[in-house]
Amino acid sequence: MEFSRKAVRRSAIFGAILFSLFLLFDFNYIKMQSSIYAKNDWATALEMAFILYLDIINLLLQILEAMGNS
């Protein structure tokens, strides 16, 4: 079963929008964490960096999929 190029592009654009919203949510999460807990340790920094890294990588992959020619 093969999907049409339009269907793949629409799903990739939807994914890019979804991961952009995740990115905004995570930035808000970081802001709230810093104001509530004020933790400044390596575990918190690693967790927040990992969350942002995954969101940015997923966003870039969705954008690349939407721009694909095949």
Number of C-alpha atoms within 10 A of each C-alpha: 3 5 7 8 13 10 10 15 19 13 15 21 19 15 19 23 15 16 20 17 14 17 19 14 12 16 15 12 13 18 12 12 14 13 10 9 8 11 12 9 8 9 10 15 12 11 11 16 13 12 15 18 13 13 21 17 12 17 23 15 15 22 18 15 19 20 12 12 8 5
